[in-house]
Amino acid sequence: MPFEITNTQRSASIIRVADTGTTTVALANLAINANETVTSANIRRLTWSTNGNIQIIRNSVPVLMLHNSGTMMLDELNHTVANNNTSPIVITINTGGSVVMEVTKTATYATELTGM
């Protein structure tokens, strides 16, 4: 299943998944480089479209079940989906569709950043 991850240092990551199947996004996939170690990730925004359903699971716990199409701007509600946020994000698209999600991340750095 095609997917793309766009990472930004000290900021959010964007995950885009399309087609039918299952994609597992490990926290390490959200790091911008080897200096950054991501320790947790919370789902902040989602946009999806499917003619079946999309499941998002963390640590074997379903955290979201998405149908049809829609958008969740959880940051506008001052909220994130943080269930099992130290576990990989498993995205399963049944029957076809796509999902784009923004995740906030907590990270540590091997070499501390300066000048920010």
GROMACS elastic network, one bead per residue, 0.5 to 0.9 nm:
[ bonds ]
;  ai    aj funct       b0    kb
    1    17     6  0.73160   500
    1    18     6  0.64799   500
    1    19     6  0.58872   500
    1    20     6  0.63397   500
    1    21     6  0.57788   500
    1    22     6  0.68906   500
    1    23     6  0.68287   500
    2    16     6  0.83713   500
    2    17     6  0.60134   500
    2    18     6  0.56529   500
    2    19     6  0.69021   500
    2    23     6  0.84691   500
    3    15     6  0.72864   500
    3    16     6  0.54026   500
    3    18     6  0.63125   500
    3    23     6  0.76944   500
    4    14     6  0.80634   500
    4    15     6  0.59010   500
    4    16     6  0.51541   500
    4    17     6  0.66319   500
    5    13     6  0.69014   500
    5    14     6  0.56297   500
    5    16     6  0.63923   500
    5    17     6  0.88230   500
    5    25     6  0.89323   500
    5    29     6  0.77091   500
    5    30     6  0.73380   500
    6    12     6  0.87419   500
    6    13     6  0.55823   500
    6    14     6  0.50892   500
    6    15     6  0.66264   500
    6    16     6  0.85825   500
    6    30     6  0.79523   500
    6    32     6  0.85546   500
    7    11     6  0.78449   500
    7    12     6  0.67426   500
    7    14     6  0.65692   500
    7    15     6  0.87372   500
    7    29     6  0.85971   500
    7    30     6  0.59754   500
    7    31     6  0.65636   500
    7    32     6  0.54292   500
    8    11     6  0.52751   500
    8    12     6  0.60023   500
    8    13     6  0.60513   500
    8    14     6  0.87633   500
    8    30     6  0.85521   500
    8    31     6  0.79735   500
    8    32     6  0.60318   500
    9    12     6  0.77438   500
    9    13     6  0.87186   500
    9    31     6  0.75100   500
    9    32     6  0.56571   500
    9    33     6  0.84042   500
    9    36     6  0.79289   500
   10    32     6  0.88267   500
   10    36     6  0.89000   500
   10   105     6  0.79725   500
   10   106     6  0.82550   500
   10   107     6  0.76998   500
   11   104     6  0.67300   500
   11   105     6  0.70776   500
   11   106     6  0.89129   500
   12    30     6  0.87612   500
   12    41     6  0.89326   500
   12    44     6  0.89856   500
   12   102     6  0.65183   500
   12   103     6  0.55287   500
   12   105     6  0.62080   500
   13    30     6  0.63675   500
   13    31     6  0.85785   500
   13   101     6  0.82975   500
   13   102     6  0.57232   500
   13   103     6  0.53881   500
   13   104     6  0.65752   500
   13   105     6  0.75964   500
   14    30     6  0.87489   500
   14   100     6  0.70028   500
   14   101     6  0.57040   500
   14   103     6  0.64476   500
   15    25     6  0.85812   500
   15    30     6  0.89643   500
   15    99     6  0.80089   500
   15   100     6  0.56346   500
   15   101     6  0.52475   500
   15   102     6  0.63771   500
   15   103     6  0.78393   500
   16    98     6  0.73981   500
   16    99     6  0.58220   500
   16   101     6  0.65474   500
   16   102     6  0.89301   500
   17    23     6  0.76411   500
   17    91     6  0.79336   500
   17    93     6  0.85382   500
   17    97     6  0.84883   500
   17    98     6  0.55481   500
   17    99     6  0.54230   500
   17   100     6  0.65184   500
   17   101     6  0.88274   500
   18    21     6  0.86389   500
   18    93     6  0.77903   500
   18    96     6  0.75651   500
   18    97     6  0.58620   500
   18    99     6  0.65355   500
   18   100     6  0.87224   500
   19    93     6  0.68697   500
   19    94     6  0.84727   500
   19    95     6  0.80774   500
   19    97     6  0.53615   500
   19    98     6  0.62060   500
   20    92     6  0.74749   500
   20    93     6  0.50386   500
   20    94     6  0.56321   500
   20    95     6  0.58963   500
   20    97     6  0.68745   500
   20    98     6  0.85113   500
   21    91     6  0.82054   500
   21    92     6  0.55897   500
   21    93     6  0.53867   500
   21    94     6  0.65663   500
   21    95     6  0.84475   500
   21    96     6  0.81348   500
   22    90     6  0.69130   500
   22    91     6  0.55524   500
   22    93     6  0.64294   500
   22    94     6  0.86436   500
   23    89     6  0.81867   500
   23    90     6  0.57811   500
   23    91     6  0.52414   500
   23    92     6  0.64763   500
   23    93     6  0.87232   500
   24    88     6  0.65073   500
   24    89     6  0.57416   500
   24    91     6  0.63344   500
   24    92     6  0.86949   500
   25    28     6  0.81725   500
   25    29     6  0.63553   500
   25    30     6  0.80057   500
   25    88     6  0.54892   500
   25    89     6  0.50575   500
   25    90     6  0.62728   500
   25    91     6  0.80335   500
   26    29     6  0.53824   500
   26    30     6  0.73604   500
   26    87     6  0.74162   500
   26    89     6  0.65384   500
   26    90     6  0.85575   500
   27    30     6  0.54120   500
   27    31     6  0.73844   500
   27    37     6  0.82585   500
   27    38     6  0.57748   500
   27    39     6  0.69008   500
   27    40     6  0.68764   500
   27    41     6  0.71813   500
   27    86     6  0.75402   500
   27    87     6  0.72332   500
   27    88     6  0.58352   500
   27    89     6  0.79516   500
   27   105     6  0.88229   500
   28    31     6  0.56058   500
   28    36     6  0.87691   500
   28    37     6  0.67571   500
   28    38     6  0.61327   500
   28    39     6  0.84395   500
   28    88     6  0.89452   500
   29    32     6  0.82296   500
   29    38     6  0.85619   500
   30    33     6  0.89295   500
   30    37     6  0.86061   500
   30    38     6  0.66992   500
   30    41     6  0.85032   500
   30   105     6  0.80062   500
   31    34     6  0.72327   500
   31    35     6  0.82506   500
   31    36     6  0.55378   500
   31    37     6  0.61739   500
   31    38     6  0.59548   500
   31   107     6  0.81974   500
   32    35     6  0.79875   500
   32    36     6  0.64829   500
   32    37     6  0.88492   500
   33    36     6  0.57510   500
   33    37     6  0.83946   500
   34    37     6  0.72394   500
   34   109     6  0.87369   500
   34   110     6  0.82106   500
   35   108     6  0.82757   500
   35   109     6  0.54010   500
   35   110     6  0.50853   500
   35   111     6  0.64045   500
   35   112     6  0.86343   500
   36   107     6  0.63514   500
   36   108     6  0.58938   500
   36   110     6  0.66575   500
   36   111     6  0.85108   500
   37   106     6  0.85067   500
   37   107     6  0.52946   500
   37   108     6  0.52484   500
   37   109     6  0.61985   500
   37   110     6  0.78821   500
   38    41     6  0.75753   500
   38    86     6  0.88895   500
   38   105     6  0.65427   500
   38   106     6  0.57927   500
   38   108     6  0.65508   500
   38   109     6  0.88209   500
   39    85     6  0.85005   500
   39    86     6  0.61489   500
   39   105     6  0.74414   500
   39   106     6  0.56342   500
   39   107     6  0.53937   500
   39   108     6  0.73688   500
   40    82     6  0.87816   500
   40    84     6  0.86403   500
   40    85     6  0.51714   500
   40    87     6  0.74558   500
   40   104     6  0.83577   500
   40   105     6  0.56118   500
   40   106     6  0.52358   500
   40   107     6  0.72145   500
   41    82     6  0.73557   500
   41    84     6  0.89861   500
   41    85     6  0.52597   500
   41    86     6  0.66445   500
   41    87     6  0.83192   500
   41    88     6  0.87228   500
   41    89     6  0.87667   500
   41   103     6  0.59262   500
   41   104     6  0.54763   500
   41   106     6  0.63950   500
   41   107     6  0.89992   500
   42    80     6  0.58831   500
   42    81     6  0.55998   500
   42    83     6  0.79555   500
   42    84     6  0.88865   500
   42    85     6  0.58091   500
   42    86     6  0.88432   500
   42   102     6  0.85229   500
   42   103     6  0.52446   500
   42   104     6  0.52442   500
   42   105     6  0.63798   500
   42   106     6  0.87264   500
   43    46     6  0.77477   500
   43    74     6  0.82001   500
   43    80     6  0.54758   500
   43    82     6  0.66538   500
   43    85     6  0.85828   500
   43   101     6  0.70021   500
   43   102     6  0.61212   500
   43   104     6  0.65210   500
   43   105     6  0.89466   500
   44    72     6  0.81749   500
   44    73     6  0.68098   500
   44    74     6  0.54187   500
   44    75     6  0.57145   500
   44    79     6  0.72525   500
   44    81     6  0.67088   500
   44    82     6  0.89557   500
   44   101     6  0.73991   500
   44   102     6  0.55699   500
   44   103     6  0.53005   500
   44   104     6  0.65030   500
   45    71     6  0.75293   500
   45    72     6  0.55471   500
   45    74     6  0.57208   500
   45    75     6  0.69490   500
   45    80     6  0.80325   500
   45   100     6  0.81875   500
   45   101     6  0.54493   500
   45   102     6  0.50226   500
   45   103     6  0.70934   500
   46    70     6  0.80027   500
   46    71     6  0.55008   500
   46    72     6  0.50803   500
   46    73     6  0.66890   500
   46    74     6  0.82525   500
   46    99     6  0.70325   500
   46   100     6  0.57525   500
   46   102     6  0.65382   500
   47    69     6  0.75047   500
   47    70     6  0.57432   500
   47    72     6  0.65187   500
   47    73     6  0.85842   500
   47    98     6  0.84192   500
   47    99     6  0.57342   500
   47   100     6  0.52795   500
   47   101     6  0.64354   500
   48    54     6  0.83244   500
   48    66     6  0.76387   500
   48    67     6  0.83242   500
   48    68     6  0.78351   500
   48    69     6  0.52304   500
   48    70     6  0.55907   500
   48    71     6  0.65827   500
   48    97     6  0.74636   500
   48    98     6  0.56518   500
   48   100     6  0.63282   500
   48   101     6  0.84490   500
   49    52     6  0.89250   500
   49    53     6  0.86588   500
   49    54     6  0.86723   500
   49    66     6  0.84886   500
   49    67     6  0.74740   500
   49    68     6  0.56758   500
   49    70     6  0.66795   500
   49    96     6  0.86606   500
   49    97     6  0.53896   500
   49    98     6  0.55532   500
   49    99     6  0.65750   500
   50    53     6  0.59666   500
   50    54     6  0.71651   500
   50    66     6  0.81750   500
   50    67     6  0.63675   500
   50    68     6  0.51821   500
   50    69     6  0.61821   500
   50    93     6  0.78041   500
   50    94     6  0.80697   500
   50    95     6  0.75377   500
   50    96     6  0.57983   500
   50    98     6  0.63996   500
   50    99     6  0.83926   500
   51    67     6  0.74611   500
   51    68     6  0.59579   500
   51    69     6  0.84631   500
   51    94     6  0.82207   500
   51    95     6  0.63634   500
   51    96     6  0.61861   500
   51    97     6  0.64688   500
   52    66     6  0.87581   500
   52    67     6  0.64679   500
   52    68     6  0.70982   500
   52    93     6  0.76417   500
   52    94     6  0.54883   500
   52    96     6  0.64709   500
   52    97     6  0.75951   500
   53    65     6  0.69066   500
   53    66     6  0.55359   500
   53    68     6  0.71873   500
   53    92     6  0.83086   500
   53    93     6  0.61541   500
   53    94     6  0.53871   500
   53    95     6  0.72001   500
   53    96     6  0.79873   500
   53    97     6  0.80835   500
   54    64     6  0.80118   500
   54    65     6  0.57645   500
   54    67     6  0.65720   500
   54    91     6  0.70801   500
   54    92     6  0.56128   500
   54    94     6  0.61371   500
   54    95     6  0.89740   500
   54    96     6  0.86794   500
   54    97     6  0.79317   500
   54    98     6  0.83202   500
   54    99     6  0.80446   500
   55    62     6  0.69589   500
   55    63     6  0.78578   500
   55    64     6  0.58609   500
   55    66     6  0.63775   500
   55    90     6  0.79587   500
   55    91     6  0.58177   500
   55    92     6  0.51282   500
   55    93     6  0.65563   500
   55    94     6  0.81838   500
   56    61     6  0.85857   500
   56    62     6  0.59652   500
   56    63     6  0.58049   500
   56    64     6  0.50963   500
   56    65     6  0.64903   500
   56    66     6  0.83437   500
   56    89     6  0.68512   500
   56    90     6  0.56596   500
   56    92     6  0.65369   500
   56    93     6  0.89065   500
   57    60     6  0.59209   500
   57    61     6  0.53366   500
   57    63     6  0.54957   500
   57    64     6  0.70594   500
   57    65     6  0.88867   500
   57    88     6  0.84303   500
   57    89     6  0.61918   500
   57    90     6  0.50875   500
   57    91     6  0.65807   500
   57    92     6  0.82644   500
   58    61     6  0.52315   500
   58    62     6  0.64502   500
   58    63     6  0.67673   500
   58    83     6  0.71832   500
   58    84     6  0.57510   500
   58    85     6  0.73590   500
   58    86     6  0.85482   500
   58    87     6  0.57625   500
   58    88     6  0.60852   500
   58    89     6  0.54084   500
   58    90     6  0.62736   500
   59    62     6  0.83607   500
   59    83     6  0.89087   500
   59    84     6  0.62901   500
   59    85     6  0.88131   500
   59    86     6  0.86568   500
   59    87     6  0.56472   500
   59    88     6  0.70975   500
   59    89     6  0.81613   500
   59    90     6  0.85738   500
   60    90     6  0.87568   500
   61    83     6  0.82372   500
   61    84     6  0.79654   500
   62    65     6  0.73825   500
   63    81     6  0.75640   500
   63    82     6  0.88107   500
   63    83     6  0.67736   500
   63    84     6  0.88443   500
   64    81     6  0.87394   500
   66    69     6  0.77527   500
   66    70     6  0.83151   500
   67    70     6  0.81395   500
   72    75     6  0.87209   500
   73    76     6  0.56996   500
   73    77     6  0.74038   500
   73    79     6  0.88994   500
   74    77     6  0.52103   500
   74    78     6  0.64626   500
   74    79     6  0.52074   500
   74    80     6  0.57422   500
   74    81     6  0.80593   500
   75    79     6  0.53399   500
   75    80     6  0.65116   500
   76    79     6  0.74219   500
   77    80     6  0.84773   500
   79    82     6  0.88365   500
   80   103     6  0.86530   500
   80   104     6  0.86034   500
   81    85     6  0.81152   500
   82    85     6  0.50453   500
   82    86     6  0.87782   500
   83    86     6  0.85984   500
   83    87     6  0.89720   500
   84    87     6  0.56545   500
   84    88     6  0.85745   500
   85    88     6  0.77827   500
   85    89     6  0.83982   500
   91    99     6  0.88498   500
   93    96     6  0.59820   500
   93    97     6  0.64976   500
   93    98     6  0.73997   500
   93    99     6  0.85693   500
   94    97     6  0.77506   500
  108   111     6  0.89577   500
  108   112     6  0.83237   500
  109   112     6  0.55065   500
  109   113     6  0.76234   500
  113   116     6  0.72336   500
